[in-house]
Amino acid sequence: MNKLRRKSLLFVLGFLALINGLYSSIAAPNDYREKYDEIFKIQLILSVIIIIMVLVMAIVLLRKYKSNEAISPKEIKVFHNNKLEIGWTLVATVLVLYLFFISLPPTENFAAANNKQADVTISVIGHQFYWEFAIEGVVNSSFTSLNFTTGEIIPLVLFQNTTYLLKVTSADVIHSFFVPELGFKVDAVPGHYNYVYLENIQKGEYRVTCAEYCGVNHYNMPGLIKVV
């Protein structure tokens, strides 16, 4: 049984390290991401605590089952206790409400992007199966994310110390403008604009993909944001 405990502990620690490693590898800090980072860490800690509690209960029950021990009336009282059930229901409710209230401000901030003033406004239009970019107010600035002759990906070049407002829409079907390394995903809906406000982005290259099934070549709808 000690082996089982060790394996369970190693599983939890490995899970925590894996999630933290994956998250660190894709997260590129910017202003609105900071609160999401904190929320993610809180959710991760709570998830690990719950996993440990469930594993401990499972180990106790497994020991009883393997040893053929009868469950005592005292133990039955613990596992079938109205006060205990009300207690963990209240704790779960408080946790859900807590996560809701700490998630609300950054979510509202992200949703209010269309009310923010940016140095540059860029129109992002989804097509089957490429992205079209155009700088508002600049004549002949439109270009596509893909060179159809060579297959080369043409990047959207942004400057680090400039704020940007992305106006995302679609020319045909529903797409989803997804930049994993910048931590945002916004739907591109025909006849409707969704907005993303970007500031203080670190230098680097950030892959763009479509996260909404949009047809047979959905898997091959590349794009690239290059911050210099």
Secondary structure, 3 states (H helix, E strand, C coil): CHHHHHHHHHHHHHHHHHHHHHHHHHCCCCCCHHHHHHHHHHHHHHHHHHHHHHHHHHHHHHHHHHHCCCCCHHHHHHHCCHHHHHHHHHHHHHHHHHHHHHHHHHHHHHHCHHHCCCCEEEEEEEECCEEEEEECCCCCCCEECECCCCCCECCEEECCCCCEEEEEEECCCCEEEEEHHHCEEEEECECCCEEEEECCCCCEEEEEEECCCCCCCCCCCCEEEEEC
